[in-house]
């Protein structure tokens, strides 16, 4: 269980790092446009530029907050979607093995609720309970770039394999 916990938190951290990088790039592009427009409209007004720099620091701090930020919410949604794909793939495979477990007769909303509860439970137990992910984040931040890149590649391969498993689970239903 400890290895599964470590692995799932590692995936979550890699997803978090990916979203943090993309948000920083988006922020830099938008912030450059804002600075350019300020420099055009307020030429040679250094007090406005200083206020703008203070706001930029505030925005960066709010983006990188690990407890509650846009990046953490996007990462939460991503890890939930990944877990849902895994649960749906397993449910499709179980439907072929044990036919009376077929859930094709229930409504789509019921299907999402039935598969959403295990997904939320898995992520709550492995990541969010007692803010366990913060301990892992602190541990992962002290690693080398080489180690981080290795885990980014492993995360990418896991995302591709879970997506492929989900798609191929439909072929099991047809057989």
C-alpha positions in Angstrom: 0.0 0.0 0.0 2.9 2.3 0.7 4.2 1.9 -2.8 0.8 2.6 -4.3 0.5 5.7 -2.1 3.9 6.9 -3.2 3.3 6.2 -6.9 -0.1 7.9 -6.9 1.3 11.0 -5.2 4.1 11.0 -7.6 1.7 11.1 -10.5 -0.2 13.8 -8.8 2.9 15.9 -8.3 4.0 15.5 -11.9 0.5 16.6 -13.0 0.8 19.6 -10.6 4.2 20.5 -12.0 2.9 20.3 -15.6 0.0 22.6 -14.8 2.2 25.0 -12.8 4.6 25.4 -15.8 1.7 26.0 -18.3 0.1 28.5 -15.9 3.4 30.4 -15.6 3.8 30.6 -19.4 0.2 31.8 -19.8 0.8 34.3 -16.9 4.0 35.6 -18.6 2.3 36.1 -21.9 -0.7 37.9 -20.3 1.5 39.9 -18.0 3.7 41.1 -20.8 0.7 42.3 -22.7 -0.5 44.2 -19.6 2.9 45.8 -19.1 3.1 46.8 -22.7 -0.3 48.4 -22.5 0.7 50.2 -19.3 3.9 51.5 -20.9 1.9 52.8 -23.8 -0.7 54.6 -21.8 1.4 55.7 -18.8 4.7 56.7 -20.2 7.5 57.3 -17.6 5.2 56.8 -14.6 7.4 54.7 -12.3 4.9 54.6 -9.4 2.3 52.7 -11.5 5.0 50.3 -12.7 6.0 49.6 -9.0 2.3 48.9 -8.2 2.1 46.6 -11.2 5.2 44.7 -10.0 3.7 44.2 -6.5 0.5 42.9 -8.1 2.6 40.5 -10.2 4.2 39.0 -7.1 0.8 38.6 -5.5 -0.5 36.8 -8.6 2.5 34.4 -8.6 2.1 33.7 -4.9 -1.6 32.9 -5.4 -0.8 30.7 -8.4 1.7 28.6 -6.5 -0.2 28.1 -3.3 -0.3 24.4 -2.7 -3.3 24.4 -0.4 -5.8 26.3 -2.6 -4.9 27.7 -6.0 -6.0 27.4 -9.6 -3.2 25.0 -10.3 -4.1 22.6 -7.5 -7.8 22.6 -8.6 -6.8 21.8 -12.2 -4.5 19.1 -10.9 -7.3 17.7 -8.7 -9.6 17.6 -11.7 -6.9 15.9 -13.9 -6.1 13.2 -11.3 -9.9 12.6 -10.9 -10.3 12.2 -14.6 -7.4 9.8 -14.8 -8.9 7.7 -12.0 -12.3 7.8 -13.6 -10.8 6.5 -16.9 -9.2 3.7 -14.9 -12.4 2.8 -13.1 -14.4 2.9 -16.3 -11.9 0.6 -18.0 -12.0 -1.9 -15.2 -15.9 -1.7 -15.2 -15.9 -2.5 -18.9 -13.6 -5.5 -18.4 -15.7 -6.8 -15.5 -18.8 -6.5 -17.6 -17.4 -8.9 -20.1 -16.2 -11.4 -17.4 -19.3 -11.2 -15.2 -22.3 -10.4 -17.5 -24.8 -9.8 -14.8 -22.7 -6.8 -13.7 -23.6 -5.0 -16.9 -24.5 -1.4 -16.3 -25.7 -0.7 -19.8 -29.3 -0.5 -18.6 -28.7 2.3 -16.1 -28.8 6.0 -16.9 -25.7 8.0 -17.7 -26.0 10.0 -14.5 -26.2 6.9 -12.4 -23.2 5.5 -14.2 -21.1 8.6 -13.5 -22.2 8.5 -9.8 -21.4 4.8 -9.5 -18.0 5.3 -11.0 -17.4 8.7 -9.3 -17.6 7.4 -5.8 -14.7 4.9 -6.1 -12.7 7.5 -7.9 -13.2 10.1 -5.2 -12.5 7.5 -2.5 -9.3 6.4 -4.1 -8.0 9.9 -4.4 -9.2 10.9 -0.9 -7.4 7.9 0.7 -4.2 8.2 -1.4 -3.8 12.0 -1.8 -6.1 14.3 0.1 -6.7 12.8 3.5 -4.9 14.8 6.2 -3.3 16.7 3.3 -0.9 13.9 2.7 0.1 15.3 -0.7 1.8 18.3 1.0 4.3 16.0 2.7 5.0 14.3 -0.6 5.3 17.6 -2.4 8.0 18.8 0.1 9.8 15.5 -0.4 9.6 15.7 -4.2 10.8 19.3 -4.4 14.2 18.4 -3.0 15.0 16.0 -5.8 17.2 16.6 -8.8 16.0 17.7 -12.2 17.0 14.4 -13.6 14.7 12.6 -11.2 11.8 14.9 -11.9 12.2 14.4 -15.7 12.2 10.7 -15.2 9.0 10.9 -13.3 7.4 13.3 -15.8 8.1 10.7 -18.5 6.7 7.9 -16.3 3.6 10.1 -15.7 3.2 10.7 -19.4 3.4 6.9 -20.1 0.9 6.2 -17.3 -1.6 8.7 -18.8 -1.2 7.2 -22.2 -1.5 3.7 -21.0 -4.6 4.4 -18.9 -6.2 6.2 -21.8 -5.3 3.2 -24.1 -6.7 0.8 -21.5 -9.9 2.7 -21.4 -10.3 2.7 -25.2 -9.3 -1.0 -25.5 -11.7 -1.9 -22.8 -14.5 -1.2 -25.3 -13.2 -3.8 -27.6 -13.5 -6.3 -24.7 -17.2 -5.4 -24.6 -17.7 -6.2 -28.3 -16.0 -9.7 -28.1 
